[in-house]
Amino acid sequence: MSSDTPATQAPVPPDQPAGPIISASCGQVLITGSGFLPNRSITIRITSIGEDIVDYLTYISDANGGLSAALPETAIIETGHIAVTDHRLDPRGDGGLLWSNSVTVTHTVW
């Protein structure tokens, strides 16, 4: 295992900022964000409201730790909460991971 794999990274110190920040635009849902580890696998979690469905999509952050991810048109059926992680450890985070803020996206007519 290399030293930069998620399992060997140190947890986020308590005084570190909350984590990466994302935003979304509707139409074709575009997730943009910053504050991720550069050139890393990024997991986008989409929780569908009222349907008990959680989907995960994988993208790669750019060399500056930015993210620009166009989601498939079928990713949001009604309304969904979206959060993103670059797999940094955070004992206070959901599943022990550091997650971005959560954004709510509502399906629009394509």
C-alpha positions in Angstrom: 0.0 0.0 0.0 1.5 3.4 -0.9 1.7 6.2 1.7 -1.0 8.3 0.0 -3.8 5.7 0.1 -6.8 6.8 2.1 -6.3 4.1 4.8 -2.9 5.5 5.8 -3.7 9.2 5.8 -3.8 11.1 9.1 -7.2 12.2 10.3 -8.2 15.8 9.8 -7.0 17.9 12.8 -9.8 19.5 14.8 -8.6 23.1 13.9 -8.6 22.4 10.2 -11.5 23.9 8.1 -14.6 21.8 7.7 -13.5 20.4 4.3 -14.1 20.8 0.6 -16.9 23.1 -0.6 -19.2 22.2 -3.5 -22.0 23.9 -5.4 -24.4 22.6 -8.1 -26.2 24.1 -11.1 -29.4 22.7 -12.5 -30.3 21.8 -16.0 -27.6 19.3 -16.6 -26.4 19.0 -13.0 -22.8 20.3 -12.7 -21.0 19.8 -9.4 -18.1 22.2 -8.9 -15.9 22.4 -5.9 -12.5 23.2 -4.4 -10.4 22.1 -1.4 -10.0 18.5 -2.5 -6.7 16.7 -2.6 -5.1 17.2 -6.0 -5.4 14.4 -8.6 -7.4 12.1 -6.3 -10.3 9.9 -6.7 -13.4 11.8 -5.6 -16.7 10.1 -4.6 -20.0 11.9 -5.2 -22.8 10.6 -3.0 -26.4 11.3 -4.2 -29.1 10.6 -1.7 -32.6 10.6 -3.2 -35.1 12.1 -0.9 -38.1 10.0 0.0 -36.8 7.0 -1.9 -34.2 5.5 0.4 -31.8 5.4 -2.6 -28.1 6.3 -2.4 -25.9 6.4 -5.5 -22.1 6.9 -5.7 -20.2 8.2 -8.7 -16.5 8.5 -9.0 -14.5 11.4 -10.6 -10.9 12.7 -10.3 -10.0 16.1 -8.9 -7.7 18.3 -10.9 -4.1 19.2 -10.1 -5.3 22.2 -8.0 -7.8 20.1 -6.0 -10.8 21.4 -7.9 -13.7 19.4 -9.2 -16.0 19.9 -12.2 -18.3 16.9 -12.6 -21.3 16.9 -15.0 -23.7 14.3 -13.6 -25.7 12.0 -15.9 -29.2 13.4 -16.6 -30.7 10.4 -14.7 -28.6 11.1 -11.5 -31.4 13.2 -9.9 -34.9 11.9 -10.4 -36.8 14.1 -8.0 -34.8 15.8 -5.3 -31.4 14.7 -4.1 -28.8 15.7 -1.6 -25.2 15.7 -2.9 -22.0 15.5 -0.9 -18.4 14.7 -2.0 -15.4 13.2 -0.4 -11.8 12.7 -1.4 -11.5 9.9 1.2 -9.6 11.8 3.9 -10.3 10.4 7.3 -12.4 12.3 9.8 -13.7 10.5 12.9 -16.5 12.9 13.2 -17.6 12.5 9.5 -20.2 10.2 8.0 -18.5 6.8 7.7 -15.3 8.2 9.2 -14.6 10.4 6.1 -14.3 14.1 5.6 -17.3 15.2 3.4 -18.0 18.5 1.7 -21.0 20.5 2.4 -24.3 19.0 1.2 -26.2 20.7 -1.7 -29.8 20.0 -2.6 -30.7 19.6 -6.3 -34.2 19.4 -7.7 -34.9 17.7 -11.0 -35.9 20.0 -13.7 -37.5 19.2 -17.1 -34.8 18.4 -19.5 
